[in-house]
Amino acid sequence: MATMKTLLSRYVEFVQGTSAKFYRIAVLTDGTNFTTLATWGRIGAAGQQGVKYAGPDQASATAALNAAYHEKTAKGYADANDPA
């Protein structure tokens, strides 16, 4: 399995009342293909992961990252320092 390199990453958090959630999304590449990988969960936990895009087009991977980021910020998530 090829080593994946992070090309772009965004990290946001939502903290309100008893809710404390994070959402991290990153575009990764092995040099040929691109993957947009999302990780989410409670702050302090490892979280769950899901693939938003996987394929040969970097522009599509970046568009998937931007769409997910804008969806989260529209719901009240705010940029934060990524603890990873």
C-alpha positions in Angstrom: 0.0 0.0 0.0 1.3 3.4 -1.0 2.0 6.1 1.6 -0.6 8.9 1.5 0.5 12.5 1.6 -1.8 15.3 2.9 -2.3 18.1 0.4 -4.9 20.1 2.1 -6.7 19.9 5.5 -9.4 21.8 7.3 -10.5 21.3 11.0 -13.6 22.8 12.6 -15.3 22.4 16.0 -18.8 22.9 17.3 -19.1 23.6 21.0 -22.5 24.5 22.4 -24.3 23.4 25.6 -23.3 19.7 26.1 -22.2 19.3 22.4 -18.5 19.3 21.7 -17.8 17.9 18.2 -15.1 18.1 15.6 -14.9 17.6 11.9 -11.6 17.2 10.0 -11.5 16.8 6.2 -8.3 16.3 4.2 -7.3 15.7 0.6 -4.7 12.9 0.4 -2.7 11.6 -2.5 -0.5 8.6 -3.2 0.9 10.4 -6.2 -1.6 9.0 -8.7 -5.1 9.1 -7.0 -6.7 11.5 -4.6 -8.9 10.8 -1.6 -11.0 13.2 0.4 -11.2 11.7 3.9 -13.5 13.1 6.6 -13.1 12.3 10.3 -15.7 13.4 12.9 -16.7 12.8 16.4 -16.6 14.1 20.0 -13.6 16.4 20.8 -11.0 14.2 22.5 -12.1 11.0 20.8 -10.5 9.3 17.7 -13.7 9.7 15.8 -15.2 7.9 12.8 -14.0 8.2 9.2 -15.6 8.2 5.8 -14.4 8.8 2.2 -16.1 11.8 0.4 -14.2 11.3 -2.9 -11.7 8.8 -4.3 -10.4 9.1 -7.8 -7.8 10.5 -10.2 -9.0 14.2 -10.2 -7.4 16.6 -7.7 -10.0 19.3 -8.5 -12.9 17.0 -7.6 -11.2 16.0 -4.3 -10.6 19.6 -3.4 -14.2 20.5 -4.4 -15.5 17.7 -2.1 -13.4 19.2 0.8 -14.7 22.7 0.2 -18.3 21.5 0.0 -18.0 19.6 3.3 -16.2 22.5 5.0 -18.9 25.0 3.9 -21.7 22.6 5.0 -20.2 22.4 8.5 -19.5 26.1 8.9 -23.1 26.9 7.8 -24.2 24.7 10.7 -22.2 26.7 13.2 -18.9 24.9 13.2 -15.9 27.2 13.5 -12.2 27.0 12.5 -10.0 25.7 15.3 -6.4 24.5 15.8 -6.2 20.9 14.8 -4.8 18.8 17.7 -3.6 16.0 15.3 
